[in-house]
Amino acid sequence: MADSTTTETLDRLIHERIRLGIVSALAAEERMSFADLKQVLRTSDGNLSVHARKLEEAGYIKVSKGFEDRKPKTEYRLTTKGRRALETYLAQMEAILSEARDALERT
C-alpha cells in the first residue's frame, strides 16, 4: 500500500488535526482572528493557543497582537514557509490516498 517513505516523511507538525485545521483555514483566508479560528475549529482557547504557538515557532504562521476597541485582538496569517509545507503535505496525502484507491480496486 502506501510507500513507507511517504508516510515517514509526512510533516508531523501539520499532520495533527488542530494544526492542520489552522493552516488550512489560513490558506483559505489571508488572516484570521483568534476568535474566528477558535469558532471554525471548535476548540478551546488553550488548545488553539498551544497548537498555534507550535506553528509559529516553526515559522508556518505569523502572529500579530494588538487592540481593537480597547480589547486585545490576536490575528494569524500563513507564511510562505507554511504555505509550502501545507502544499507538500497535501501532495503526500494525495499520493497515499491514490495508492489506497488503487489497492482497493485490485481486490
C-alpha positions in Angstrom: 0.0 0.0 0.0 1.4 3.4 0.9 5.1 3.8 0.4 6.6 3.9 3.9 8.9 6.7 2.8 5.9 8.9 2.0 4.3 8.2 5.3 7.5 8.6 7.2 8.2 12.0 5.7 4.8 13.4 6.4 5.1 16.7 8.3 4.1 15.6 11.8 3.7 19.2 12.8 0.9 19.7 10.3 -0.5 16.2 10.5 -2.1 16.9 13.9 -5.8 17.7 13.5 -5.9 21.2 15.0 -2.7 22.3 13.4 -3.9 21.0 10.0 -7.1 22.9 10.6 -5.2 26.1 11.4 -3.0 26.1 8.3 -5.9 25.0 6.1 -8.1 27.8 7.3 -5.3 30.3 6.9 -4.7 29.1 3.4 -8.3 30.0 2.5 -8.2 33.4 4.3 -5.5 36.0 4.3 -5.7 36.4 8.0 -8.0 35.2 10.8 -8.5 36.3 14.4 -8.1 34.0 17.4 -11.9 34.1 17.9 -12.6 33.2 14.3 -10.1 30.3 14.3 -11.5 29.0 17.6 -15.0 29.1 16.2 -14.1 27.4 12.9 -12.1 24.7 14.6 -14.5 24.2 17.5 -11.7 24.1 20.1 -10.8 25.7 23.4 -8.7 28.8 24.0 -5.9 26.7 25.5 -5.9 24.1 22.8 -5.8 26.7 20.0 -3.0 28.7 21.8 -0.8 25.6 22.2 -1.1 24.5 18.6 -0.8 28.0 17.2 2.4 28.5 19.2 4.0 25.4 17.7 3.2 26.5 14.2 4.6 30.0 15.0 7.8 28.5 16.4 8.2 26.5 13.1 7.7 29.7 11.1 4.5 28.3 9.5 2.3 31.2 10.8 2.8 34.8 11.8 1.0 36.2 14.8 0.0 39.8 15.2 -1.2 41.1 18.5 -3.0 44.5 19.0 -6.1 46.1 20.3 -9.5 46.8 18.7 -11.9 49.0 20.6 -9.7 48.6 23.7 -9.9 44.8 23.5 -6.9 42.6 22.8 -7.0 41.1 19.3 -4.7 38.3 18.0 -4.6 37.6 14.3 -2.8 34.9 12.4 -1.6 34.6 8.8 0.0 31.8 6.9 3.7 32.4 6.0 5.3 31.4 2.7 7.1 28.6 4.5 3.7 27.4 6.0 2.0 27.5 2.6 4.9 25.4 1.1 4.7 23.0 4.0 0.9 22.6 3.5 1.2 22.1 -0.3 3.9 19.4 0.3 1.7 17.7 3.0 -1.3 17.7 0.7 0.6 16.3 -2.2 1.9 13.5 0.0 -1.6 12.7 1.4 -3.0 12.7 -2.2 -0.3 10.1 -3.1 -1.2 8.0 -0.1 -4.9 8.1 -1.0 -4.3 7.3 -4.6 -2.3 4.2 -3.6 -5.1 3.2 -1.3 -7.7 3.6 -4.0 -5.6 1.6 -6.4 -5.2 -1.2 -3.8 -8.9 -1.3 -3.3 -9.6 -1.6 -7.0 -7.2 -4.6 -7.3 -9.1 -6.5 -4.6 
